[in-house]
């Protein structure tokens, strides 16, 4: 009889069983989730969780101990580099078994076994349930009694609010009047600006008309000056001829005097 014997031999010899669990543990560490029977998953959980706890202390001794079980250096490096950091704050229970139903053929119960910290969807649901708070019925009774007592207080508050609103209405009217006065002032200011602009426009037009008249007056003056210049030149030319003629006249007079003396 198998009294007090909890180990499931899984229908295999000891060496075969150890090799199978070693391979399954390496696959679980590398892939984070594997699909197997429920019996093998329960045996694997007992096999792999002590190794994950051992990986929290990263030392040569712990690495050699884990390698003796897994016989896979890639799985050992993955366990000590990533998995150990992920489960550092978890005090145990690193794996989860999710039953999927029965296998066709032999009707063996099948399941997924996975590492808890690598299932993001399950972690989100756990956080959401943790945020919800529980409310007892006793609190509801006390809360039901409070509104009844607060009912007369609400009526008084409504009366006070109506009185406050009635007092505030004149202020609103004053604000409306002040706003109307401001609008009138703005309209008057706009009219003044328009009048100034209308008075400035004729002045600008008058200046524009005066400018061409001044140009017209300056043009005849310039033409008169141009006409005077050639007349002045003509007057100067005869004077110069006369001056040239005077020395010749003196010579003729001298010649005539000499003839008379002879």
C-alpha positions as CSV (number, residue, x, y, z in Angstrom):
1,X,0.0,0.0,0.0
2,X,1.2,3.6,-0.8
3,X,0.3,5.2,2.6
4,X,2.0,8.6,3.2
5,X,3.7,8.5,-0.2
6,X,3.0,11.9,-1.8
7,X,5.4,11.6,-4.8
8,X,3.7,10.9,-8.1
9,X,6.0,8.6,-10.0
10,X,4.1,9.4,-13.3
11,X,4.6,5.8,-14.4
12,X,8.3,6.2,-15.0
13,X,11.5,5.1,-13.4
14,X,13.4,7.7,-11.2
15,X,16.0,8.6,-13.9
16,X,13.3,9.0,-16.6
17,X,11.2,11.1,-14.2
18,X,14.1,13.4,-13.3
19,X,15.1,13.9,-16.9
20,X,11.5,14.7,-17.9
21,X,11.0,17.2,-15.1
22,X,14.4,18.9,-15.9
23,X,13.4,19.4,-19.5
24,X,10.0,20.7,-18.5
25,X,11.5,23.1,-16.0
26,X,14.0,24.4,-18.6
27,X,11.1,24.9,-21.1
28,X,9.0,26.7,-18.5
29,X,11.9,29.1,-17.7
30,X,12.6,29.9,-21.4
31,X,9.1,30.1,-22.7
32,X,7.3,31.2,-19.5
33,X,4.3,28.9,-20.3
34,X,3.9,25.3,-21.3
35,X,0.9,23.0,-22.1
36,X,0.8,19.6,-20.3
37,X,-1.3,17.3,-18.1
38,X,-2.4,18.3,-14.7
39,X,-0.5,15.5,-13.0
40,X,2.8,16.5,-14.7
41,X,2.2,20.2,-14.0
42,X,1.7,19.5,-10.2
43,X,4.9,17.5,-10.2
44,X,6.7,20.2,-12.1
45,X,5.6,22.9,-9.7
46,X,7.2,21.1,-6.8
47,X,10.4,20.7,-8.8
48,X,10.8,24.2,-10.3
49,X,9.7,26.6,-7.5
50,X,12.6,25.8,-5.1
51,X,15.0,26.5,-8.1
52,X,13.4,29.9,-8.6
53,X,13.8,30.7,-4.9
54,X,17.4,29.7,-5.2
55,X,18.0,32.1,-8.1
56,X,17.2,35.1,-5.9
57,X,20.7,34.8,-4.5
58,X,23.0,35.3,-7.5
59,X,26.2,33.5,-6.5
60,X,28.4,30.9,-8.0
61,X,27.2,28.2,-5.6
62,X,23.5,28.8,-6.3
63,X,24.2,28.8,-10.1
64,X,26.0,25.5,-9.9
65,X,23.2,24.0,-7.7
66,X,20.5,25.1,-10.2
67,X,22.6,23.8,-13.2
68,X,22.8,20.4,-11.5
69,X,19.0,20.2,-11.8
70,X,18.4,21.8,-15.1
71,X,21.5,20.8,-17.1
72,X,20.9,23.7,-19.5
73,X,23.1,26.8,-19.3
74,X,20.7,28.9,-21.3
75,X,17.9,28.2,-18.9
76,X,20.2,29.0,-16.0
77,X,21.3,32.3,-17.4
78,X,17.7,33.3,-18.2
79,X,16.6,32.3,-14.7
80,X,19.3,34.4,-12.9
81,X,19.2,37.4,-15.2
82,X,15.5,38.0,-15.8
83,X,13.2,35.7,-13.9
84,X,14.9,36.3,-10.6
85,X,14.5,40.1,-10.9
86,X,10.8,39.7,-11.9
87,X,9.9,37.6,-8.9
88,X,12.2,39.3,-6.4
89,X,9.4,40.7,-4.3
90,X,7.2,37.6,-4.4
91,X,7.6,35.3,-1.4
92,X,6.5,32.1,-3.2
93,X,3.9,30.8,-5.5
94,X,5.8,31.6,-8.7
95,X,3.7,29.3,-11.0
96,X,0.0,29.1,-11.9
97,X,-2.0,26.1,-13.3
98,X,-4.9,26.9,-15.7
99,X,-7.1,23.8,-16.5
100,X,-8.3,23.6,-20.1
101,X,-10.3,20.4,-20.2
102,X,-9.8,16.8,-21.2
103,X,-7.7,15.3,-23.9
104,X,-9.3,13.2,-26.6
105,X,-8.2,9.6,-26.7
106,X,-7.3,8.9,-23.0
107,X,-9.4,11.8,-21.5
108,X,-6.4,13.1,-19.5
109,X,-7.0,16.4,-17.8
110,X,-4.9,19.1,-19.6
111,X,-3.7,22.5,-18.4
112,X,-1.3,25.4,-18.9
113,X,1.4,26.0,-16.3
114,X,2.9,29.4,-16.4
115,X,5.0,31.9,-14.4
116,X,2.7,34.3,-12.6
117,X,4.6,37.5,-13.2
118,X,4.7,37.1,-17.0
119,X,0.9,37.0,-17.5
120,X,0.0,40.7,-17.9
121,X,-3.7,40.2,-18.3
122,X,-4.0,38.3,-15.0
123,X,-2.0,41.0,-13.2
124,X,-4.3,43.8,-14.4
125,X,-7.4,42.0,-13.2
126,X,-5.7,41.4,-9.8
127,X,-4.9,45.1,-9.5
128,X,-8.5,46.1,-10.4
129,X,-10.0,43.8,-7.8
130,X,-7.5,45.1,-5.2
131,X,-8.7,48.7,-5.8
132,X,-12.4,47.9,-5.1
133,X,-13.4,48.4,-1.5
134,X,-15.9,46.3,0.4
135,X,-18.9,48.0,2.1
136,X,-20.8,46.4,4.9
137,X,-24.6,46.5,5.4
138,X,-24.2,48.2,8.8
139,X,-22.8,51.2,7.1
140,X,-25.8,51.4,4.8
141,X,-28.3,51.6,7.8
142,X,-26.4,54.5,9.3
143,X,-26.2,56.2,5.9
144,X,-30.0,55.8,5.5
145,X,-30.7,57.4,8.9
146,X,-28.5,60.4,8.1
147,X,-30.5,61.6,5.1
148,X,-33.7,61.6,7.1
149,X,-32.1,63.9,9.7
150,X,-30.6,66.0,7.0
151,X,-33.9,66.6,5.2
152,X,-35.0,69.7,7.4
153,X,-31.5,71.1,7.0
154,X,-31.8,70.9,3.2
155,X,-35.1,72.9,3.4
156,X,-33.5,75.6,5.4
157,X,-30.5,75.7,3.0
158,X,-32.9,76.2,0.1
159,X,-34.7,79.1,1.8
160,X,-31.3,80.8,2.5
161,X,-30.2,80.3,-1.1
162,X,-33.4,81.9,-2.5
163,X,-32.9,84.9,-0.2
164,X,-29.3,85.2,-1.3
165,X,-30.4,85.1,-5.0
166,X,-32.9,87.8,-4.3
167,X,-30.2,90.0,-2.8
168,X,-27.8,89.4,-5.7
169,X,-30.3,90.4,-8.4
170,X,-29.8,94.3,-8.0
171,X,-26.1,93.8,-8.4
172,X,-26.8,92.0,-11.7
173,X,-29.0,94.9,-12.9
174,X,-26.3,97.4,-11.9
175,X,-23.8,95.4,-13.9
176,X,-26.2,95.5,-16.9
177,X,-26.6,99.3,-16.6
178,X,-22.8,99.8,-16.4
179,X,-22.4,97.7,-19.4
180,X,-25.0,99.8,-21.4
181,X,-23.2,103.0,-20.4
182,X,-19.9,101.5,-21.5
183,X,-21.5,100.7,-24.9
184,X,-22.7,104.2,-25.3
185,X,-19.3,105.6,-24.6
186,X,-17.7,103.2,-27.1
187,X,-20.3,104.4,-29.7
188,X,-19.5,108.1,-29.1
189,X,-15.7,107.4,-29.3
190,X,-16.2,105.6,-32.6
191,X,-18.2,108.6,-33.9
192,X,-15.5,111.0,-32.9
193,X,-12.9,108.9,-34.7
194,X,-15.0,108.9,-37.8
195,X,-15.4,112.7,-37.7
196,X,-11.7,113.2,-37.3
197,X,-11.1,110.9,-40.3
198,X,-13.6,112.8,-42.4
199,X,-12.0,116.2,-41.6
200,X,-8.5,114.8,-42.3
201,X,-9.5,113.5,-45.7
202,X,-10.4,116.9,-47.3
203,X,-7.2,118.4,-45.9
204,X,-5.2,115.7,-47.6
205,X,-7.0,116.2,-50.9
206,X,-6.5,120.0,-50.7
207,X,-2.7,119.4,-50.2
208,X,-2.7,117.1,-53.1
209,X,-4.4,119.8,-55.3
210,X,-2.0,122.6,-54.1
211,X,1.1,120.5,-55.0
212,X,0.4,120.4,-58.8
213,X,-0.5,124.2,-58.8
214,X,2.8,125.0,-57.2
215,X,4.6,122.9,-59.8
216,X,2.7,124.7,-62.6
217,X,3.8,128.1,-61.2
218,X,7.4,127.0,-60.9
219,X,7.5,125.8,-64.6
220,X,6.8,129.3,-66.2
221,X,9.5,130.9,-64.0
222,X,12.0,128.3,-65.1
223,X,11.1,129.0,-68.8
224,X,11.4,132.8,-68.3
225,X,14.9,132.3,-66.8
226,X,15.8,130.2,-69.8
227,X,14.6,132.9,-72.2
228,X,16.5,135.6,-70.3
229,X,19.8,133.7,-70.5
230,X,20.2,133.8,-74.3
231,X,19.2,137.6,-74.4
232,X,21.9,138.3,-71.8
233,X,24.4,136.4,-73.9
234,X,23.4,138.4,-77.0
235,X,24.0,141.8,-75.2
236,X,27.4,140.7,-74.0
237,X,28.6,139.8,-77.5
238,X,28.3,143.3,-79.0
239,X,30.1,144.8,-76.0
240,X,33.0,142.5,-76.6
241,X,33.1,143.5,-80.3
242,X,33.1,147.2,-79.4
243,X,36.0,146.6,-77.1
244,X,37.9,144.9,-79.8
245,X,37.2,147.6,-82.2
246,X,38.5,150.5,-80.1
247,X,42.3,149.5,-80.4
248,X,42.0,149.5,-84.2
249,X,40.4,153.0,-84.3
250,X,43.3,154.5,-82.3
251,X,45.8,153.1,-84.8
252,X,43.9,154.7,-87.7
253,X,43.8,158.1,-85.9
254,X,47.6,158.0,-85.4
255,X,48.2,157.2,-89.0
256,X,46.0,160.1,-90.2
257,X,47.8,162.6,-87.8
258,X,51.2,161.5,-89.2
259,X,50.0,162.1,-92.8
260,X,48.8,165.6,-91.9
261,X,52.2,166.5,-90.3
262,X,53.9,165.5,-93.5
